[in-house]
């Protein structure tokens, strides 16, 4: 049962226009273009789909990592914490996804919860977060998902900032997740 103090937010279908304040949606043919024919005609290539921004200079390294996310059950999710990477964009590319949940917010030292938004992404869509965009870790729906992730890091506290919300108050919000057939 949702707490009356926590707003409820409907997760909506991911689209480049709705997601633009937070980052980019990564897909083949993002503007309907054919892409460049490569590999002796066996593949199409789309370049420069999103920047991987590094605001710290030479002492940070591009970290290519893999996240294996367990599937979450249920038709809603309380937002109990949000994180941001103040000095780097972060890119997630699903490797075996059907659907996953993306939760984001704008803000400075703390998330501006009036901008909190939730999106349902499908397996052919990756997402990037701009530097400083607050977000929830990836939420796999229906089945476990592996994501490759690219982020500039140097091992310092500036790699990631975290804000938590008390579960007894219902978290920052409750995200309503539509069924796969909705």
Secondary structure, 3 states (H helix, E strand, C coil): CCCCCCEEEECEECCHHHHCCCCCEECCCCCCCCCEEEHHHCEEECCCCCCCCECCHHHCEEEEEEEEECEECCCEEECCEEEECCCECEEEEECCCCEEEEEEECECCCECHHHCEEEEEECCCEEEECCCCEECCCEEECCCEEEEEEEEECCCHHHCEEEECCHHHCCCEEEECCCCCC
